[in-house]
């Protein structure tokens, strides 16, 4: 089954001078996303598979698939642990 990653409903996010800030309401913690994280975050607005997210990174940056995959995996792991992204099948 294919997993779909989505922004968790009710999570506020703002782009402030080129930096995406995402807030977890339960902890009032602010997460500053780098440019690659912002690409992934935006792609998750409507829901996206890991393959779609990888394609978004490869389209946005001149980077090898291996580097993009490693960055994507790290972001998805951290974002789901922090509760700003949810995964469904």
DARA-V89570 format. One record per pair of residues at least 24 apart in sequence whose ideal C-beta (glycine too) atoms are under 6 Angstrom apart, sorted by the first residue. I is the first residue (numbers start at 1). J is the second residue. Records with the same first field share a line. If there is no record, write none. Layout:
I=J, J
//
This chain:
1=89
2=49
3=87, 89
4=47, 49, 88
5=44, 48, 85, 87
6=44, 47, 86
7=44, 45
8=84, 86
11=84
22=84
24=83
36=71
37=75
40=75
44=85
//
